């Protein structure tokens, strides 16, 4: 089984569990490890960003939320975005046009996360949920089809945000994941220290840049391996003709988990040696 086929399988599982409630056990208090609308008609799990807002509004100390998010983050980091998140899969399917990552815009997703929390605190409402494009796709549209929702101002706002984000996805691969997703911002805090990640055989890397051209996030995997913007999707692995990249579970800080420090002959002596 190829890496791509396996990833499609886990992405399908994320859709079945997150959107269609495949286990059929009813609504639970289990946090979903991705951007997911708990208002989806068949949802059985809770959206972390939605829960975060409600905890802030109620003034509850979020021990459970912090513990579960930290567990997810330490396990896969943003690997959840590349391998499991349903809305991440939508981004993946529309990733027709790869574009170079604009580093200056990277903090936007953290600002969205911070703004979501501040809005919940100051306005005592779940404002992100009212704008969330994932909710537009998996809740607003299904409820309209079921005859429960109606075309009103909140519905049109949802359709507007969904349209903008979908257009962005078409023109810039993984547009939402790159710059705007608050869940991606939350998981990015754990990306370098998670157990799941890319590994680089520095002795094999020729710095040809083929991995960068295959990356849907538009980053340079060999120089930004496991950075906060890496989804660990593994698309760079088959693209590398030198077999310098691999993916799997290992301890943070293990050999091969760090990027090349610089390009050129001088940096080759500083490269992380291959794991023995």
N, C-alpha and C positions, 0 to 999 in steps of 0.2 A: 504494500500500500504506500502510495506516495504521500509526502508531507501535505501537499495541496488537498488530496482526497480526504485525509484524516482531519484536516482543519475544516473542510466543508461539512464533515460529519459532526464535529463539535459545534459549529455554527448552527447547524440544523437542530441540534439538541437544545441549544440556547433558545431558539425560536419556539420549539415545542414546549419547553418548560416555562419560558417567560411570557410568551404571547398566548399560547393555546392551553396552558395549564394541563399538560399531558398526563400528570400523575393523577389528576381527578380527585384530589383529597381535600378540596376546598381551600378557602383562604387561610394562609398560615402567617406566622410572624417571621418567616425566614427572609432575610435580606437577599435581594437578587444582586449578583456581582456584575452589574452593568446598568446602563441607562434603560429604565423600564417603567412603564406607567402601571401603577397598581389599580387604576380605574379601568384598565382593559377588561372587557366583558368576561374573559376566561382566566384572568390573572389569579395566581395562587401565591405569589410572592410580593414583597414590598420593595418599592423603589427607594434606594438609599438617600437620594436627594430629597424626595418627598418626605421621608421620615425625618431627615435632618431639619427640614423646615418646621415640621410639627413639633419636634422636640424643643426647638428654639422658641416657638410661640408659647408652648406650655411651660417653659422654664424648667424642663426636666433635665437632670444630669444624664448625659447620653452614654452611660457605661456600656450598654449592649451594642449600641451603634458603633462606638469607637472600637470595641473589641472585635466585632465582626469585620468591619472595614479593614482594620489592621491585619487580621488573619487573611483576608482576601488579598490585600496588598503584598504581604510578605510571601504569599504562596506564588502568585503569578504576576503581580504588578499590573502593568498595562497589557499583559498577555490576555486578560479578560476581554479587552477591547478588540484584539485581533483574532481571538479564538471563540468567543462565546456571546458577546453582546449582540442582541437582535438589531439594534439600530446601527451598530458598528458593521453588521453584515450588509445592511442597506447601503452604507457608505462604500463598502467593499465592492458591491455589485455595480455601483455607479462610478467606480474609479477608472474612467476612460482616459482622463488626461492627467498624467503625472506632471507635477510642477515642483520646482525647487522650494524647499521649506523656507518661509520667511521667519527667521529667528526672532526678529523684533516683535512678532505677533504671538509668539509662544505663550507669554504670560497671560494672554486674554482669557484662557480657560480657567486660570486661577482667579482672575478678576471676576469672572462670571460666578464662580463658586463663592467667592467672598461677597459679591453683590447679592447673591441668593440668600445667604445667611443674614446679611444686614437688612434686606427687605423684609424677611420673615420677622426679625426682631423689631424693626421700627414700624412696620405696617401691619403686623400680626396677621399675615395672610401668606398663602403658598403661591406667590406671584410667579415663580419659575414654572410651576405646573400649568399656569394659565397661558404660558407661551411655549412650552416644551414641544418641539417638533415630533419627538417620539410619541408623546401623548396624542398629538394631532393624528398620527398615522395609525396607532393601535387602539385608540379610545374614541376620539371624536368621529372619525369616519365610520368605524363599525357601529357605533350607537346611532349614527344617522341612518345607516343601512337597516338597522333593526327597528327604526321608527321611534326610537326613544329620544334622540336629540333632534333639535330643529335648527334651521339656518338663522342664527341670530348673531349679534355682535361678538360674543365670546367665540362662537364657532368660526366666524370669518377671520378673527384674529389668529386663531389656531391655523387656519388654512393659509393665511399670509406668511406666518413664520415657517410653516412646512414648505411652502413654495420657494421662499428665499433660500432655505437650507438645501433643498433638492437641487436648485439651480447652481448653488455653490459647489455641491458635490460633483455635478457634471463637468464643471469647468476646472475645478481643483480637486484632485483625488483626495479622499478622506478629509474634506473641508471641515466638517463638523468635528471630527476627532482631532484634527490638527489644532484648531484655534478656539473652539467654543464650548466643548463638552465639559460640564462641571464634574461629572463622574470621572472622566479621563484626567482632569486636573487633580482630583483626589487620589486616584491610583498612581499618578505620576510621581507622587511624593515617595512612593515605595519602590520605584522601578529599578533603581540601582542595587537595592538591598534584597530584592525578592529572590526566591530560590530558582525560579524559572527564568531563563534568559539565553541570549546568544553567547557563543564562545568563538573566539578568533584564534586561529593558528597563525601567529604573526610571521613565522618562518615561511609560510606558503603565500602570504598576501603580497601581491605585486602592486597594489595601489592603483589598479587599472580603472577603478570607478564604475565597473559594471554593476556592482551591488547597489550603488547609489541610483543608477538609472532604473533599476527594478523596484526600488522602494516606493510604495504608495504614499508614504509620508514625506517624501522628497528630502530625506536626510542621507548622510553618508555613513552607512552602518559600520564600516571599519574605523571611522574616526569618532563616531558618536554611538558606539555599541551600548545598548541598554540605557541610553540616555532617557530623560523624562519624556521625550517625544517619540521614542521607539515603541511600536505596538507588539513587537516580538512575533510578527505574523509569519516570519520565515521565508518570505518571498525572495529575499536576497540569497538564500542558501543554494537553491538550484541554479541561480544565475551565475554564481561564482565558479568559474572553470578551474580554479586552483584548489577547490574544496577547502578553502580557508575558514569557512563559516559553518557552524553547527548550532543546534539548539537543544535544550534539555534542562534538567534540574541539576543544580550544583550549589555549593555554599557560596554566599556572597563573598567576593574578594578572591575566589579561586582563580588560578591561572587561566588566562584567556577571556576573563570577564571584563577586562579593561580595554579601551580603544587604543589605537596607535596615537602616540603623543603628537606627532608631526609628520610631515611628508619629507622625503629626501633621504639621502644616504646617512646623514648624521643621526637621524632618528632611528634607523634600522638597528643600531646597537642598543637602543633603549627599549626595543619592542618586548612585549610580554612573551616569555618563552612558552613553547607548547607544553601541555600537560604530559608528564611522563607516564 
